[in-house]
């Protein structure tokens, strides 16, 4: 064989090897998603139980203090540590809270705690690169409050759903292309001491490409108090943002028990499964109910509780050429996950799922 033929053969071999390597890499579209309820730091039980105006202002003051004392920055750093260990491509967040105060009569504009900014700062301090792909404001409630040390003031709590995305990957590998978000038509409304209070909830849909392969992530937080409204919201999900001809990953705090036997408590979960969503947890962990809530009581300092419901979920619906499970597990649910001051990062465990987008 001549030197010229030998060189041509070597170049051809390299090209074939390169194409084979590129083809293998193109098939290896592995995606990691995390779902995390950040936990405001209070269950608002005192406020919900108030029967008169005096009880209400005292309850709001006590709840405000409870949230401040829950040490949102320290808990956010614990969540950032989970993200550092798992390196998810997308993080679906629920119950992301901003707490503010102001003079009695309002407006409450002074920020006391901002969970989203605390988490972004904690991620940056760990050298991690995540940005806000989408954000939706839900409830925005302000009440007069009374605290023995602070006196009279106004307290305000704003709730968000948020999707974080990695920003350290090239666009050719990972690209957020489109974001849509809406509030549910069906939301909780109730009257408290003559006041009508609305609790809007909704969803965020993020259209993403992973090495050219499209898929959709939907982040949601369904109603927790009224199950009829929760079911109506689940029906809105399966007829709205989760309808697509590409793979859909639904992540969030569904507030419907996927491992329970009560048909009322699991009704919304069954609606999602009947609509074609697959739950890989019982397949990969047949002997583990995977309970995610509650890890503790009223606030992050309270004693450990035994979780009894699986309401934090990542579900997958096939579309296009499909999606295959790789691994699914919980984070933040062990005693060793608590912070240096003994705080639980959240009263919910987080869920991490790894899947492969099929070529």
PyMOL commands that set and color helices and strands:
alter all, ss='L'
color gray80, all
select helices_A, chain A and resi 3-27+45-49+53-69+72-86+115-125+227-239+267-274+281-284+335-337
alter helices_A, ss='H'
color red, helices_A
select strands_A, chain A and resi 29-37+90-102+108-114+130-147+151-166+174-183+188-192+195-199+202-210+213-221+247-253+312-317+323-331+350-357
alter strands_A, ss='S'
color yellow, strands_A
deselect
rebuild
show_as cartoon
